[in-house]
Amino acid sequence: MRSLRALLISVLTAALTVLVLTPTAQAADGKYVALGDSYTVAVGTETYDDPDDACRRGPLTYPRLWADAHPSVDFVEAACSGHTTAELVEHQLGAVTPDTTLVTLQIGGNDVGFVDVLTNCILTIDDQDCLNGAALAQQAAREVLSPALAQTYAAVRAAAPNAQVIVVGYPRLYTIEGSCGILGLSDRERTALNGAADTLAEIMAARAAEAGFTFLDARPVFDPHTICSDGPVWLTSLEWSNLRESYHPNAAGHREGYLAALTAITG
């Protein structure tokens, strides 16, 4: 009986040793959540998971590419085309949990009606109409978007107290006096649209700094590659047949622009 007991103890010990030494499923090396609007998803790349899905997600965006390069990190894509700060808080923020280690956050253009401003500039004949629309967008950025961003950033921090949060900015759209010449918008209109992008960037950077977040300024990243530049262009220009694709980062803009800049911050 004693020898049988010893044998059982030996077998159980060996089994426990195997359980301890056998590798279990590896815990994820952090969690990355991508929040944002059409600049965060696939609009402009013309490559979608489902072209009929309203969020317009696809495989060539900077969050997807970053996640592909970091397969040990759990990735949640919550960004959706057309969303405002309020819609982000309502529909996207639930993806951010206390175990989140990285958040990218690109939102604000829709709060100031930037798509409507662009559309008006495209369709109007009078330059002044475009300039007036850009000025109204800048006013909305200061009076409406600025406090909305502060509230949104605070909500993100509350949801993920220990995460690295990177606020991703929007680029300027045009190279002034560039290769486009007199075709399309005038340089007055292009300058007004660039000025609106500058106002957005300044406000986003200020609110990000107050929240303790990192601001990724897309302007110096994209400036050599904006519409009308002589180099490779990283933004879709005006497409009359599909206005929705216009004025968004193309595949190179996501890969060579945003992804490269994001990777320089995160590794």
Phi, psi and omega in degrees: 000318180297320181292325177294319177298317179297321180295317179298318178299319180297316180295316179297320178298316180296319180296317179296322178298319178296318180298321181291320186275339181288127181298137174261176179302131182292135173292144180297145180273062180098177180222129180246128177240127178259118178247146176158197186241209186294336177288340181272333181261205196265006178301127183103334179273339181062024178228115189232152169296314180214106183301340182269353180282132186297332183283342171062044179276155180197175190276351189256014183272159182298324176296319179296317182294321176296316180296321178298326181279350180230067187295342180278355179262129173297137183236131176234121179260105181255346184300150183211133180300138176089354186284147172260179177300318180296320180290327175299312181297321184284319191250338186252328190297335179300339178287341181273121183235167183302337180273002178293133181253338181216133174230131164254140192221108182231100186208152175137330182299323181285336178295330182258008177067038186294328178297317179295322178298313179299314181299318179297319180295325180291319190269338184280151177269323184276123177306322187297328177299318179294316180298320179296318179296319178296322179294321177295323178295321177295321178296317178296325178297318182286320189268330185248309185291320185304307177293328178295321177295318179302316180293319181295316180296322178296321179294321178295316180296321179295324181285330182223081188299333187249006184282150166281122182246125181244116176276119185261125184270175178259148178277164162292155185266328193234149163268119183283139185057037181269205190281354181285339181064222184267359181287146177075217180293154175282165178293335174297315179293317179298320179295321179296319179293320175297322179296322177296320177297322178296318179297316176303314182297317181297317181290316179299318180296318181294315180292325178296317180298319179296328180275353183080022180263162175268135178256123174265104182278111183282347186296307179293336178291316187267342188309319178287357187229023179280172179299137183082003176282163180276340181274185175302132184268129183258006179235142175289135177276188181296126175239103184299327183285344181206079184301332183297331179281339188293147173063038174230159178298135173275187183300320178293325178297320176292315187282306185276334182267281186296312182299315180300317180292320179294317181295327178297332179275315188266336188087000000 
